[in-house]
Amino acid sequence: MDENTKKEIQSATLERLMEHLKERKDVQNIDLMNLAGFCRNCLSRWYREEAEKKGIEISDPDARNHIYGMPYPEWKEKYQK
């Protein structure tokens, strides 16, 4: 498999994970952290950090919005238990 194809597959896989987490709002971040060692906030931080490596600055709120599919305070109010 060439490197470009590998990156396309990894990107599509991440998109599926993000969509899955957006649909599964019942799954709390603390549950993810306890079971998997990462949560939506981790994903948003990793997203921001990888963008920074490419010279692209993304704020924490914008990165979280990308992962959560809405502003974090809104998600937290609606879905965090």
N, C-alpha and C positions, 0 to 999 in steps of 0.2 A: 504494500500500500504506500503510495507516495505521501509526502508530508502535507500537501494541500488537501488531499482527500481525508487524511486523518483529522486535520483541523476542522474541516467541514462536518465530519461525523461528531467530533467532540462538541462543536458549537450547537448542532442540532440536539444532541443529548442534553446539554445544559438548558436549552430552550424548553425541552420536554419536562425536565425536572422543575423548572420555574413555573410552567403552566400547571403541572401537577400540584405544586405547593399553593398556587393561587386558587385552585379548585378545592383543595383540602384545608380550608380555613379553620376547620375543627381541630387540626393538628397544631398544638401550641409549640412555640419556639422552645420552651423549657423541655417539652417531650423530645423534640428533635435533638436538643443538646444532650440530654441524658442518655438517649439511645444511640445517637450517631456521632456525637462530639462536634456538631455544627448546627447552625440554625439559619434562618433567613437573614438575620443581621450579619452573620459570618459571610454568607454569599454576597451580600451587598458590599461588605468591606473588601472582599477578594476582588469583586468587580471593579471597585474604585482603585484598588492597588494595581491591578493589571492595566487599567487605563493610564494610570500615572507612569507606568513603565514605558508606555507608548507616547508619553509627553502630553496626554490628554487629562485635563483637570476636571474631575467630577465631584460635586459636593456630596457629603454624606446623605442629605435628604434626597438628592436626585438619584443616587445609587440605590437607596432603599425604595424609592418610588419605582425604579426599574424592576426590582426583585418582587416587591409586594403587589405591583400593579395599581397602586394608589398611594397617596401620601401616608407615611408611616403613622402619624397621629390618628388619622382616620381609621386605618386598619386596626390599630391598637384599641381605639374606642369601640369599634364594632365587634371585634373578634377575640381580643385577648381576655382570658378568664383569670 
